[in-house]
Amino acid sequence: MPSFSFYYIEGNVLCVIVFGIILLHNHFNIDRRERQVKYDKVLVSFIFYFLTDCVWAGIVDGVLPKGLIYVVSFLIYFFMAATVYTWYEFVMAYLQHPKRENARYRFLVSLPALLSAAAMAVQLFAAPHTLIGENLETLDLYNVYMTLFPDFYMVVILIYTLRRRKKEENPTERKKLLFIGFFPLMVSVGGFVQSAFLPQSTIYCFTCLILMLVFYIDSIETRISLDPLTGLNNRGQLTRYCAQRSNLFIDERLTVVIMMDIDHFKSINDSFGHAEGDNALVVVSDAMRKTVNQSSVPSFLCRYGGDEFILIIHPAEIGEADRMIREIRGEIGRQESAYPLWVSAGYDTLGSADDSIQDCIVRADKKLYEDKERRKHGDMEELSQGFE
């Protein structure tokens, strides 16, 4: 009958294979964003951790020399520390923490991992019997190392996400922050249960697998649903959003479709080049996203195509649509640019059950061009001189 190590190693190897497949798939993905690069670092750390854990199980089962136990015990802890630290980096990239690339900030964040690994190394060299028992079992102090340090980072992440959530007004973002803060604690709970009650089980391994799969699926959905340049929802996501009638009619609120595009966008491309045209799209998109995220009105924002954007909002009264447009224009106006940036906008309200979202988009688009014509020979004439 196979020993416990066989099943233990089997579980770890399964995790390594799954993580390896995900890593390989991500490696050949053309659109590699910062968040995905950080996610891949977590995968690599996990792979080394579980492979080292397999070696540890082989030593305990007598398949490998016992003399390796102290080196392997340190490597397990080292890769655990690397995994938790890279996970922290991934979360900060996921949430776009403004200081995440600051050298001093990164050093301070990595300091607990480095110091704890150094302390483990010194203790294994000076007093290994305090960590590993005569029968090669891990003692309480070793288990404290393995749980206390990861929990420290998890608590820091939880506090950060809860503080962000307290300031966040957008309901969707608030739910996402709650998920990011609490869901990874499942891994900590799994690790505690395994070390305290079921040391021969693979609970920790599979909770890690679940965690990484959930965020991998999230990244796949992001690639499918987001525009790669602006990071806004794409047209396909708009179709999926509108297919759910519950998204269009919320709690007796109005449903307003706002169409927007960038004035003189062709002039930006012709005068400054297409790279600068892309930058203009990013600047405008960021301004729209910031305005929408700061609003408590339920909304959906997407890049419709080219320099056109659609914003679907559910205000309590129609005047909130005008306010939203003014705030977007104000936010765009606060951005530094070598050329004038302005958006024309038009909106219409989705009517009764017989009205369709497609017809509403057409009406909003018509009003956008009416807005553009009204401004064509007005104050935008002065702005357009910036391209001459």
C-alpha positions, 0 to 999 in steps of 0.5 A: 500500500502506498505510504502517506508521502505518495499521496502527499507528493501526488497532491503537490505534483498536481499543483505544480503541473497546473501552475506550470500549464498556467505559467506556460500559457501566460508566457506566450500571451502577447498582451503581458501587463504588469499584473500578469507579470506579478501573477507569474512570479507568484506561480514560480514561487509556488512551483518551487515551494511545492517541489521542495515540499515533495523533497521534504516528504521523501526525506520523512518517508526515508526515500531520501537522505535524512541529512538533507532535512535542515537545508530542505526545511530552510528552502521550504520556508524561503520559498514560502516567504517568496510566495507571500511577498510576490503575492503582496506585489501582485495585489498591489499591482492589481489595485494599482497602488501608487507607490508600488514601484518606489524603491524605498517602499519595495525595500520596506515591504520586502524587509519582513520576508528577508529578516524572517528568512535570515532568522530561520537560517540562523536558528536552523544552524545554531539550534535545529532541534528547536525547529525539527524533532528527532523523528523529522517532525516539524515542531511548534516553533517551526509551524509558528514561522510558517503561519505567522509570517504569511499571516502578517502580509495577509493582514496588511493586505486586508487592512489596505483593502478595507481602508480603500473600500471605506473611501470607495464610493463605486459599489462594484469596486467596493465588492472587488476590494472586499473579495481581494482582502478576504478571499486569500485568507482561505489559504491561511486557514488551510495552512493552519488546519493542515499544520495543527490538525492534519499534517499528512493532508494536502489541504494547504496545497489545494487551497493555494490551487483554488486561490490561483485558479480564481485569479487566473479565471479573473485574468482571462475574463479581463482579457476577454472583456477589456480593451487592451489600450484603455483598460475600459470594457470593450464592445463585446462586454457591452453586448453581454452587459445589455443582454441582461435586462436586470442590468438595464433596469435597476430599482426604478431608476432611469437608464441613460445612455451617454455617447462621447467622442474626442473632438479633433481626434484625427487632427491629433493623429495627423499632427502628433502621430498615432502614438500620441493619438493612443495617449489621448485615448488613454488620458480621456479614458482615465478621466472617465474612469476616475469620474465614474469611480468617484460617483455613487450612481450605478454605471457601465463604461466602455470603449465603443470603438475608435475614439467613441465611448459609451457610458450607461448610468442609472441616475435617480434624476436626469440632471445627473447625466449632465453633471456626469458629463461636466465632471468628465470634461472637467477631469479631462481639462485638468490633464496636462497635454500638448494639445487641447482635449475635449469630448462631445457628448449626447445622451438619451433615456431608455424608455419602456419595455418596447424600447431597445438599447440599440435604438437608444444608442442610435438616439444618443449618437445623433445627439452627440453629433448635434452637440458637436455641430453646436460647438463646431463654430463656437468655443471649439474653433478657438481650441482647434487652432492649437493644431495649426 
